[in-house]
Amino acid sequence: MDALTAAGAFGTIVQLICNYRAEKGTDAALNHEQFIEWLDYHRHEEIKNLICNTAALRTEIDMVLKADHALIKDKLDAINTTLATLTSHVAEFRGLTVTMMPGAEISDQAVSILRQLVNSKSSSFFKLNHLGGYILQFEMGGHVEHNEPRFLDDDLNKLCGLGLLALEYGGSGTEIYKITRSSVRLIEAIDGKQAGN
């Protein structure tokens, strides 16, 4: 199964499980067999066959169906917001994202910080106090440019919260922001090319 098909199937299964849970109620004891019957009744043949032919998928569906419905809903809401935040700077999805979830955007400054790190030779940068503000210094030398210093902490916190930067502390308490694979993939998706090229 290619990546696009797998992503579509995943999204469809999650949505159908939510619909199923909403229809059956939050207190019902549910399992994958009942879910498969429900899929059959609602003519979701392709998804039903995928589940029937994948033992690991059946086990995972049982786990999701046994989980607290309110907790699952909260987690899905958080995932939805994260996905919208990430796609808000991908040209092909920006309009859709901004229309459906206008508050989920990641700032231009945050994207610029990520892009500079991804395209640098460094794997991290340090946040250093400087003249009443901060400078962001690459580990390999040079500085990360930023033009909205009063929102710097907000942007760095958001990038860390999304897993796009990993925060560590140096011996003197210096904040060290490290690159992640997710940050590289996001910049590649935004720029439409392999990062660093």
C-alpha positions as a Python dict, from the first residue, in 0.01 Angstrom:
ca = {
    (1, 'M'): (0, 0, 0),
    (2, 'D'): (151, 335, -102),
    (3, 'A'): (181, 622, 147),
    (4, 'L'): (-114, 821, 11),
    (5, 'T'): (-345, 518, 16),
    (6, 'A'): (-231, 426, 369),
    (7, 'A'): (-289, 782, 493),
    (8, 'G'): (-636, 786, 337),
    (9, 'A'): (-724, 447, 483),
    (10, 'F'): (-598, 553, 826),
    (11, 'G'): (-804, 873, 821),
    (12, 'T'): (-1112, 684, 701),
    (13, 'I'): (-1079, 415, 970),
    (14, 'V'): (-1039, 675, 1245),
    (15, 'Q'): (-1343, 869, 1121),
    (16, 'L'): (-1553, 553, 1090),
    (17, 'I'): (-1457, 440, 1441),
    (18, 'C'): (-1567, 782, 1571),
    (19, 'N'): (-1896, 757, 1383),
    (20, 'Y'): (-1948, 403, 1511),
    (21, 'R'): (-1875, 503, 1873),
    (22, 'A'): (-2110, 800, 1845),
    (23, 'E'): (-2387, 579, 1706),
    (24, 'K'): (-2342, 299, 1962),
    (25, 'G'): (-2293, 523, 2264),
    (26, 'T'): (-1994, 576, 2485),
    (27, 'D'): (-2075, 309, 2743),
    (28, 'A'): (-2124, 13, 2511),
    (29, 'A'): (-1870, -272, 2519),
    (30, 'L'): (-1752, -281, 2159),
    (31, 'N'): (-1507, -491, 1957),
    (32, 'H'): (-1379, -522, 1602),
    (33, 'E'): (-1631, -795, 1508),
    (34, 'Q'): (-1922, -561, 1582),
    (35, 'F'): (-1742, -280, 1403),
    (36, 'I'): (-1694, -502, 1095),
    (37, 'E'): (-2068, -586, 1097),
    (38, 'W'): (-2142, -214, 1118),
    (39, 'L'): (-1906, -147, 825),
    (40, 'D'): (-2079, -420, 624),
    (41, 'Y'): (-2422, -273, 701),
    (42, 'H'): (-2305, 74, 591),
    (43, 'R'): (-2136, -68, 280),
    (44, 'H'): (-1776, 25, 363),
    (45, 'E'): (-1655, -286, 182),
    (46, 'E'): (-1296, -178, 112),
    (47, 'I'): (-1226, -81, 474),
    (48, 'K'): (-1402, -394, 602),
    (49, 'N'): (-1182, -614, 382),
    (50, 'L'): (-867, -432, 490),
    (51, 'I'): (-954, -492, 858),
    (52, 'C'): (-1058, -854, 801),
    (53, 'N'): (-727, -927, 624),
    (54, 'T'): (-500, -758, 880),
    (55, 'A'): (-478, -923, 1224),
    (56, 'A'): (-272, -643, 1377),
    (57, 'L'): (-530, -389, 1262),
    (58, 'R'): (-812, -585, 1429),
    (59, 'T'): (-617, -590, 1756),
    (60, 'E'): (-552, -215, 1742),
    (61, 'I'): (-917, -141, 1661),
    (62, 'D'): (-1019, -340, 1969),
    (63, 'M'): (-780, -126, 2177),
    (64, 'V'): (-928, 198, 2041),
    (65, 'L'): (-1285, 75, 2093),
    (66, 'K'): (-1207, -13, 2458),
    (67, 'A'): (-1050, 327, 2531),
    (68, 'D'): (-1241, 608, 2698),
    (69, 'H'): (-1444, 783, 2426),
    (70, 'A'): (-1397, 1135, 2567),
    (71, 'L'): (-1022, 1085, 2595),
    (72, 'I'): (-1000, 956, 2237),
    (73, 'K'): (-1205, 1252, 2114),
    (74, 'D'): (-975, 1499, 2294),
    (75, 'K'): (-667, 1331, 2149),
    (76, 'L'): (-814, 1334, 1798),
    (77, 'D'): (-895, 1705, 1836),
    (78, 'A'): (-531, 1769, 1935),
    (79, 'I'): (-407, 1563, 1637),
    (80, 'N'): (-639, 1753, 1405),
    (81, 'T'): (-504, 2087, 1531),
    (82, 'T'): (-144, 1968, 1494),
    (83, 'L'): (-206, 1847, 1139),
    (84, 'A'): (-374, 2175, 1046),
    (85, 'T'): (-84, 2369, 1197),
    (86, 'L'): (166, 2172, 992),
    (87, 'T'): (-29, 2199, 666),
    (88, 'S'): (-92, 2573, 706),
    (89, 'H'): (238, 2646, 525),
    (90, 'V'): (217, 2376, 258),
    (91, 'A'): (100, 2567, -50),
    (92, 'E'): (-138, 2298, -174),
    (93, 'F'): (-317, 2274, 163),
    (94, 'R'): (-286, 2630, 296),
    (95, 'G'): (-621, 2761, 168),
    (96, 'L'): (-807, 2456, 291),
    (97, 'T'): (-637, 2472, 631),
    (98, 'V'): (-696, 2844, 684),
    (99, 'T'): (-1059, 2810, 575),
    (100, 'M'): (-1137, 2516, 801),
    (101, 'M'): (-915, 2599, 1102),
    (102, 'P'): (-810, 2964, 1086),
    (103, 'G'): (-640, 2965, 1428),
    (104, 'A'): (-411, 2671, 1355),
    (105, 'E'): (-147, 2856, 1154),
    (106, 'I'): (219, 2837, 1240),
    (107, 'S'): (386, 3179, 1211),
    (108, 'D'): (613, 3283, 926),
    (109, 'Q'): (887, 3349, 1183),
    (110, 'A'): (858, 2993, 1319),
    (111, 'V'): (885, 2848, 967),
    (112, 'S'): (1181, 3073, 892),
    (113, 'I'): (1362, 2956, 1207),
    (114, 'L'): (1303, 2594, 1109),
    (115, 'R'): (1409, 2651, 749),
    (116, 'Q'): (1733, 2820, 856),
    (117, 'L'): (1818, 2531, 1090),
    (118, 'V'): (1727, 2263, 837),
    (119, 'N'): (1931, 2432, 562),
    (120, 'S'): (2232, 2497, 787),
    (121, 'K'): (2518, 2260, 863),
    (122, 'S'): (2413, 2266, 1231),
    (123, 'S'): (2194, 2021, 1416),
    (124, 'S'): (2102, 2273, 1685),
    (125, 'F'): (2109, 2635, 1795),
    (126, 'F'): (2145, 2803, 2133),
    (127, 'K'): (1916, 3074, 2270),
    (128, 'L'): (2147, 3330, 2432),
    (129, 'N'): (2069, 3650, 2625),
    (130, 'H'): (2194, 3954, 2438),
    (131, 'L'): (2132, 4324, 2513),
    (132, 'G'): (1794, 4267, 2678),
    (133, 'G'): (1682, 4025, 2409),
    (134, 'Y'): (1797, 3698, 2259),
    (135, 'I'): (2016, 3578, 1979),
    (136, 'L'): (1987, 3232, 1833),
    (137, 'Q'): (2334, 3099, 1757),
    (138, 'F'): (2393, 2792, 1542),
    (139, 'E'): (2626, 2533, 1696),
    (140, 'M'): (2846, 2561, 1385),
    (141, 'G'): (2855, 2942, 1400),
    (142, 'G'): (2631, 3212, 1262),
    (143, 'H'): (2292, 3329, 1380),
    (144, 'V'): (1931, 3240, 1314),
    (145, 'E'): (1759, 3553, 1188),
    (146, 'H'): (1425, 3641, 1348),
    (147, 'N'): (1223, 3957, 1299),
    (148, 'E'): (956, 3934, 1571),
    (149, 'P'): (1154, 3913, 1895),
    (150, 'R'): (852, 3959, 2120),
    (151, 'F'): (696, 3639, 1978),
    (152, 'L'): (1019, 3437, 1977),
    (153, 'D'): (933, 3238, 2292),
    (154, 'D'): (584, 3168, 2161),
    (155, 'D'): (720, 3040, 1829),
    (156, 'L'): (990, 2825, 1990),
    (157, 'N'): (738, 2676, 2234),
    (158, 'K'): (500, 2596, 1949),
    (159, 'L'): (775, 2432, 1744),
    (160, 'C'): (874, 2218, 2044),
    (161, 'G'): (511, 2132, 2117),
    (162, 'L'): (469, 2008, 1761),
    (163, 'G'): (786, 1797, 1781),
    (164, 'L'): (957, 2014, 1520),
    (165, 'L'): (1233, 2112, 1763),
    (166, 'A'): (1368, 1921, 2061),
    (167, 'L'): (1458, 2135, 2363),
    (168, 'E'): (1751, 2043, 2587),
    (169, 'Y'): (1937, 2245, 2847),
    (170, 'G'): (2312, 2299, 2863),
    (171, 'G'): (2516, 2288, 3181),
    (172, 'S'): (2451, 2655, 3258),
    (173, 'G'): (2080, 2628, 3179),
    (174, 'T'): (2124, 2750, 2822),
    (175, 'E'): (1834, 2646, 2599),
    (176, 'I'): (1950, 2425, 2312),
    (177, 'Y'): (1702, 2366, 2027),
    (178, 'K'): (1776, 2056, 1820),
    (179, 'I'): (1662, 1961, 1472),
    (180, 'T'): (1418, 1670, 1430),
    (181, 'R'): (1328, 1450, 1136),
    (182, 'S'): (980, 1603, 1146),
    (183, 'S'): (1122, 1952, 1096),
    (184, 'V'): (1318, 1837, 792),
    (185, 'R'): (1009, 1669, 642),
    (186, 'L'): (795, 1978, 704),
    (187, 'I'): (1041, 2214, 537),
    (188, 'E'): (1071, 1973, 243),
    (189, 'A'): (690, 1968, 213),
    (190, 'I'): (664, 2348, 236),
    (191, 'D'): (946, 2415, -10),
    (192, 'G'): (857, 2130, -244),
    (193, 'K'): (1214, 2005, -259),
    (194, 'Q'): (1466, 1815, -55),
    (195, 'A'): (1592, 2033, 231),
    (196, 'G'): (1944, 2166, 203),
    (197, 'N'): (1931, 2177, -178),
}
